[in-house]
Amino acid sequence: MKLVIIICGITTFPFVKAQNNYPEFPKDQHSYLGAYPQFYSDFHKFIVEKNLQPCANKKELSLIPILIISESKAKVMETDSLGLRNKCTIELVKNVIKYMDKWMPAKIDGKETPAVKKIPIYPDDLFEKYTPGYSFAEVDYKNTDFNIDDFRKKVVKYINLDNFKYKGSGKLTVITSFDINYKGKLDNLKIEQSSGSQRFDEMIIDAIKETQQNKQWKPSSTHDVAINTSFRFPITINIR
């Protein structure tokens, strides 16, 4: 039996994980008519129309998970990860999205399906500083110095297949995900999709843990605020 390891790492910002058993919003679909620029334009419009007040903390920034249900219905999915430091942002989003009616529900298997989309909100950009055409992703974003290619090479060294037994031939693929958090540490490591072999899954998780041990990277940032960056890390072995 010959085992060939194929590893690819994909980084996305933001990378959406399912919330409360709702599926993540498909990455190849728009969640709002007019995409992000129109979303932020409407967000600003309702701030002005409803005379909403800015957050006292000008550095509040969060990826807000929004469950998109229909064209005119969406709600914030509150989670522990949002934290108290983002309380003002959460309340602001709740107050604004109830007026928004240009949502584009996800289509999964040909059917409209409630799904969660994480949308970056930096409130200070959406009040007096707002400018037409604004899109969060294009403003002052600095990527982490975490290098997925270097990490891939190091993970391979810790994968020990000597005692791995598998009947037959074909491919085993496990998809993992993790964050480089705002402190520069690898965090929230988990299996997004099992290979079907618990032993193989465990070997990959162990290899990633060994690789990241005592490591720290410069976190991503925007508006001089350190933020989490999420990575999707699929690993495949060919069995011949």
C-alpha positions as CSV (number, residue, x, y, z in Angstrom):
1,M,0.0,0.0,0.0
2,K,1.4,3.4,-1.0
3,L,0.3,6.6,0.8
4,V,0.7,9.9,-0.9
5,I,-0.1,13.0,1.1
6,I,-1.7,16.0,-0.6
7,I,-2.1,19.1,1.6
8,C,-3.6,22.4,0.7
9,G,-4.4,25.3,2.9
10,I,-7.0,27.9,2.1
11,T,-7.4,31.1,4.0
12,T,-10.5,33.2,3.9
13,F,-11.4,36.4,5.6
14,P,-13.8,36.1,7.1
15,F,-14.4,32.3,7.1
16,V,-17.8,31.4,8.2
17,K,-18.6,28.4,10.4
18,A,-22.1,27.1,10.9
19,Q,-24.0,28.7,13.9
20,N,-26.6,26.9,16.0
21,N,-27.0,24.1,13.4
22,Y,-27.8,26.5,10.6
23,P,-25.6,26.1,7.5
24,E,-23.0,28.6,6.6
25,F,-23.9,31.0,3.7
26,P,-22.5,29.6,0.4
27,K,-19.3,31.5,-0.5
28,D,-20.3,31.7,-4.2
29,Q,-23.6,33.5,-3.5
30,H,-24.3,37.1,-2.6
31,S,-26.2,37.7,0.7
32,Y,-27.4,41.2,-0.1
33,L,-28.7,42.8,-3.3
34,G,-25.8,45.0,-4.5
35,A,-23.2,43.1,-2.4
36,Y,-21.2,44.7,0.4
37,P,-21.1,48.3,-0.9
38,Q,-24.9,48.4,-1.0
39,F,-25.2,46.7,2.3
40,Y,-23.0,49.4,4.0
41,S,-24.8,52.2,2.1
42,D,-28.2,51.0,3.4
43,F,-26.8,50.5,6.9
44,H,-25.5,54.1,6.9
45,K,-28.9,55.3,5.5
46,F,-30.8,53.8,8.4
47,I,-28.4,55.0,11.0
48,V,-29.1,58.5,9.7
49,E,-32.9,58.1,9.2
50,K,-33.4,56.5,12.7
51,N,-31.0,58.9,14.4
52,L,-29.0,56.0,15.9
53,Q,-26.1,56.9,18.1
54,P,-22.4,55.8,17.6
55,C,-20.6,53.5,20.0
56,A,-18.5,55.2,22.7
57,N,-15.6,52.9,22.0
58,K,-14.4,53.9,18.5
59,K,-12.4,50.7,18.2
60,E,-15.3,48.3,18.4
61,L,-15.1,45.8,15.5
62,S,-16.8,42.5,15.0
63,L,-17.8,39.8,12.5
64,I,-21.5,39.7,13.2
65,P,-23.2,36.3,12.4
66,I,-26.5,37.2,10.7
67,L,-29.1,34.5,9.9
68,I,-30.6,35.5,6.6
69,I,-34.2,34.1,6.5
70,S,-35.9,35.9,3.7
71,E,-35.6,39.1,1.6
72,S,-36.9,41.2,4.5
73,K,-36.1,39.1,7.5
74,A,-32.7,38.5,9.2
75,K,-31.5,38.4,12.7
76,V,-28.2,38.4,14.7
77,M,-27.1,35.1,16.0
78,E,-25.6,35.9,19.4
79,T,-22.7,33.7,20.5
80,D,-20.3,33.7,23.3
81,S,-17.5,34.5,20.9
82,L,-19.0,38.0,20.2
83,G,-18.1,39.0,23.8
84,L,-19.2,42.0,25.9
85,R,-16.6,44.2,24.3
86,N,-18.8,44.2,21.1
87,K,-22.1,44.8,22.9
88,C,-22.7,48.2,21.3
89,T,-22.0,46.9,17.8
90,I,-24.4,44.0,18.3
91,E,-27.2,46.3,19.5
92,L,-26.5,48.7,16.6
93,V,-26.7,45.8,14.0
94,K,-30.0,44.6,15.6
95,N,-31.5,48.0,15.4
96,V,-30.5,48.5,11.7
97,I,-31.1,45.1,10.0
98,K,-34.8,45.0,11.0
99,Y,-35.3,47.8,8.4
100,M,-33.2,46.2,5.7
101,D,-35.2,44.4,2.9
102,K,-32.6,43.5,0.2
103,W,-31.4,40.2,1.7
104,M,-30.8,37.4,-0.8
105,P,-31.5,34.1,1.0
106,A,-29.1,31.2,0.3
107,K,-30.0,28.6,-2.2
108,I,-28.9,25.2,-1.1
109,D,-29.9,22.2,-3.2
110,G,-32.1,24.5,-5.2
111,K,-34.1,25.7,-2.3
112,E,-34.1,28.9,-0.3
113,T,-32.6,28.0,3.1
114,P,-31.9,30.1,6.2
115,A,-28.1,30.4,6.5
116,V,-25.6,32.3,8.5
117,K,-23.4,35.0,7.0
118,K,-20.7,36.8,9.0
119,I,-20.5,40.4,8.1
120,P,-17.7,42.7,9.4
121,I,-19.0,45.8,11.1
122,Y,-16.8,48.6,12.3
123,P,-19.3,51.1,13.5
124,D,-17.0,54.2,13.4
125,D,-16.8,53.9,9.6
126,L,-20.6,53.9,9.2
127,F,-21.5,57.2,10.9
128,E,-19.9,60.6,10.0
129,K,-16.9,58.9,8.4
130,Y,-19.0,57.0,5.9
131,T,-18.2,57.6,2.2
132,P,-20.1,56.2,-0.8
133,G,-18.8,52.9,-2.2
134,Y,-17.3,52.0,1.2
135,S,-16.5,48.3,1.7
136,F,-14.9,47.1,4.9
137,A,-12.5,44.6,3.2
138,E,-10.9,47.4,1.3
139,V,-10.1,49.6,4.3
140,D,-6.7,49.4,6.1
141,Y,-6.5,45.6,6.3
142,K,-3.1,44.1,7.3
143,N,-2.8,40.3,7.0
144,T,-1.2,38.0,9.6
145,D,2.4,36.9,9.0
146,F,1.2,33.3,9.4
147,N,2.5,31.6,6.3
148,I,0.2,28.7,5.2
149,D,2.9,27.2,2.9
150,D,5.5,27.1,5.7
151,F,3.0,25.7,8.1
152,R,2.0,23.0,5.6
153,K,5.6,21.8,5.3
154,K,6.0,21.6,9.1
155,V,2.7,19.7,9.5
156,V,3.9,17.0,7.1
157,K,6.9,16.3,9.2
158,Y,4.6,15.4,12.2
159,I,2.3,13.1,10.2
160,N,3.3,9.5,11.0
161,L,1.7,7.0,8.8
162,D,3.9,4.0,9.7
163,N,1.3,2.2,11.7
164,F,-1.7,3.5,9.7
165,K,-3.8,0.6,8.3
166,Y,-6.5,1.1,5.7
167,K,-8.2,-1.5,3.6
168,G,-8.5,-0.9,-0.2
169,S,-7.4,2.1,-2.2
170,G,-8.6,5.5,-3.0
171,K,-8.5,8.9,-1.1
172,L,-9.0,10.0,2.4
173,T,-9.7,13.7,3.0
174,V,-10.1,15.5,6.2
175,I,-10.9,19.2,6.3
176,T,-9.8,21.0,9.4
177,S,-10.2,24.6,10.4
178,F,-8.5,27.0,12.9
179,D,-8.0,30.6,13.7
180,I,-4.9,32.7,14.2
181,N,-6.5,34.8,16.9
182,Y,-6.1,38.4,17.8
183,K,-3.3,37.4,20.2
184,G,-1.4,35.6,17.4
185,K,-2.0,32.1,18.7
186,L,-3.5,29.1,16.8
187,D,-7.0,28.7,18.3
188,N,-10.3,26.9,17.7
189,L,-8.8,23.9,15.9
190,K,-11.5,21.5,14.8
191,I,-12.6,19.0,12.2
192,E,-14.9,20.5,9.7
193,Q,-15.4,17.4,7.7
194,S,-14.2,13.9,8.8
195,S,-12.3,11.6,6.5
196,G,-14.4,8.7,7.8
197,S,-11.4,7.3,9.6
198,Q,-11.2,8.4,13.2
199,R,-7.6,7.3,13.4
200,F,-6.6,9.4,10.4
201,D,-8.5,12.4,11.7
202,E,-6.7,12.1,15.1
203,M,-3.3,11.9,13.4
204,I,-3.9,15.1,11.5
205,I,-5.1,17.0,14.6
206,D,-2.1,15.8,16.6
207,A,0.3,16.9,13.8
208,I,-1.2,20.4,13.7
209,K,-1.1,20.6,17.5
210,E,2.6,19.6,17.5
211,T,3.4,22.1,14.7
212,Q,1.8,25.1,16.5
213,Q,3.1,24.3,20.0
214,N,4.7,27.4,21.5
215,K,4.3,29.3,18.2
216,Q,3.0,32.9,18.0
217,W,2.4,35.0,14.9
218,K,1.5,38.6,14.2
219,P,-2.3,38.7,14.0
220,S,-4.2,40.3,11.2
221,S,-5.5,43.8,11.9
222,T,-7.7,46.5,10.5
223,H,-8.1,50.1,11.8
224,D,-5.1,49.2,14.1
225,V,-7.3,46.6,15.9
226,A,-6.0,43.0,16.0
227,I,-8.6,40.5,14.7
228,N,-9.0,36.8,14.3
229,T,-8.2,35.2,10.9
230,S,-9.7,31.8,10.0
231,F,-8.1,29.2,7.9
232,R,-9.5,26.1,6.2
233,F,-6.9,23.3,6.0
234,P,-7.8,20.2,3.9
235,I,-5.5,17.2,3.9
236,T,-5.8,14.3,1.5
237,I,-4.0,11.0,1.3
238,N,-4.0,8.8,-1.9
239,I,-3.9,5.1,-1.0
240,R,-2.6,2.9,-3.8
